[in-house]
Amino acid sequence: MGLDDILRQAQKMQESMRQVQEELGKRVVEGSSGGGMVKAYVNGKLQLVKLQIEKELVKPEEVDFLEDMIVAAVRNGIEKAQKLAETEIAKVTGGLKIPGFTV
C-alpha cells in the first residue's frame, strides 16, 4: 500500500466522519430521572435540545428536588448520547481512537 492509497483512505475516513457527525446532530436520545417525571433530550453532539417536566413536580417548596432531578436527567441523556456517538464513530474508525475524530 503506497502513500497515495493511505491518503485516499484517510480522506475517505474523514468524509465518513463528517457524515457521521452530521447525522449525530439529528439523532436524539432521551435521558430521564424520577421514573420519567423529568426527561432530557440530548442529540448525538451532546447538546440538550429539549427538557420536559411533569407539572406536579413544579412546586415552589420542592425547587431543590426539581433541580436535582433535572441535573440527573441531563446527565443520563448525555451518557446515552456519548454511547451513541462512540458506537457510530467506531463504525467508521473500526474502533481505533483517532485524534480529531470526536463528537
C-alpha positions as CSV (number, residue, x, y, z in Angstrom):
1,M,0.0,0.0,0.0
2,G,1.5,3.3,-1.1
3,L,1.3,6.7,0.3
4,D,-1.4,7.7,-2.2
5,D,-3.6,4.8,-1.1
6,I,-3.1,5.8,2.6
7,L,-4.0,9.4,1.8
8,R,-7.1,8.3,-0.1
9,Q,-8.2,6.1,2.8
10,A,-7.7,9.0,5.2
11,Q,-9.7,11.3,3.1
12,K,-12.5,8.7,2.8
13,M,-12.5,8.2,6.5
14,Q,-12.6,12.0,7.1
15,E,-15.6,12.3,4.8
16,S,-17.3,9.4,6.6
17,M,-16.6,11.1,9.9
18,R,-18.1,14.3,8.7
19,Q,-21.3,12.5,7.6
20,V,-21.5,10.6,11.0
21,Q,-21.1,13.9,12.9
22,E,-23.8,15.5,10.8
23,E,-26.1,12.5,11.5
24,L,-25.3,12.6,15.2
25,G,-26.7,16.2,15.3
26,K,-30.0,14.8,14.0
27,R,-30.3,11.8,16.4
28,V,-31.7,12.4,19.8
29,V,-31.7,10.2,22.9
30,E,-33.9,10.6,26.0
31,G,-32.5,10.7,29.5
32,S,-34.8,10.6,32.4
33,S,-35.0,10.7,36.2
34,G,-37.7,10.3,38.8
35,G,-39.3,7.4,36.9
36,G,-39.7,9.6,33.8
37,M,-41.0,12.7,35.7
38,V,-38.1,14.7,34.2
39,K,-36.9,14.0,30.7
40,A,-33.9,15.5,28.9
41,Y,-33.5,15.1,25.2
42,V,-29.9,15.2,24.0
43,N,-28.6,15.0,20.5
44,G,-25.6,13.0,19.4
45,K,-23.4,16.1,19.6
46,L,-24.1,16.2,23.3
47,Q,-26.4,19.2,23.1
48,L,-29.5,19.5,25.3
49,V,-32.4,20.1,22.8
50,K,-35.5,19.7,24.9
51,L,-36.5,19.3,28.6
52,Q,-39.8,18.0,29.8
53,I,-41.0,18.3,33.5
54,E,-44.2,16.8,34.8
55,K,-46.4,19.6,36.1
56,E,-46.8,18.0,39.6
57,L,-43.1,18.5,40.2
58,V,-43.3,22.2,39.8
59,K,-43.9,23.3,43.4
60,P,-42.1,26.2,45.0
61,E,-41.3,24.3,48.1
62,E,-39.6,21.5,46.2
63,V,-37.4,23.5,43.9
64,D,-34.2,21.9,45.3
65,F,-35.6,18.4,44.5
66,L,-36.6,19.5,41.0
67,E,-33.2,20.9,40.3
68,D,-31.6,17.6,41.3
69,M,-34.0,15.7,39.0
70,I,-33.1,18.0,36.1
71,V,-29.4,17.5,36.6
72,A,-29.9,13.7,36.8
73,A,-32.0,13.6,33.6
74,V,-29.5,15.7,31.7
75,R,-26.6,13.6,32.9
76,N,-28.4,10.5,31.9
77,G,-29.2,11.9,28.4
78,I,-25.6,13.0,27.9
79,E,-24.3,9.5,28.9
80,K,-26.7,7.9,26.3
81,A,-25.7,10.4,23.6
82,Q,-22.0,9.7,24.3
83,K,-22.6,6.0,23.9
84,L,-24.5,6.6,20.6
85,A,-21.6,8.8,19.3
86,E,-19.0,6.3,20.3
87,T,-20.8,3.5,18.6
88,E,-21.3,5.5,15.4
89,I,-17.7,6.7,15.3
90,A,-16.4,3.2,15.9
91,K,-18.3,2.1,12.8
92,V,-16.1,4.5,10.7
93,T,-12.8,4.1,12.5
94,G,-13.0,0.4,13.2
95,G,-12.8,1.1,16.9
96,L,-9.5,3.0,16.7
97,K,-9.1,6.1,18.7
98,I,-8.0,8.7,16.1
99,P,-7.1,12.2,17.3
100,G,-9.5,14.8,15.8
101,F,-12.3,12.3,15.2
102,T,-14.6,13.1,18.1
103,V,-18.1,14.4,18.6
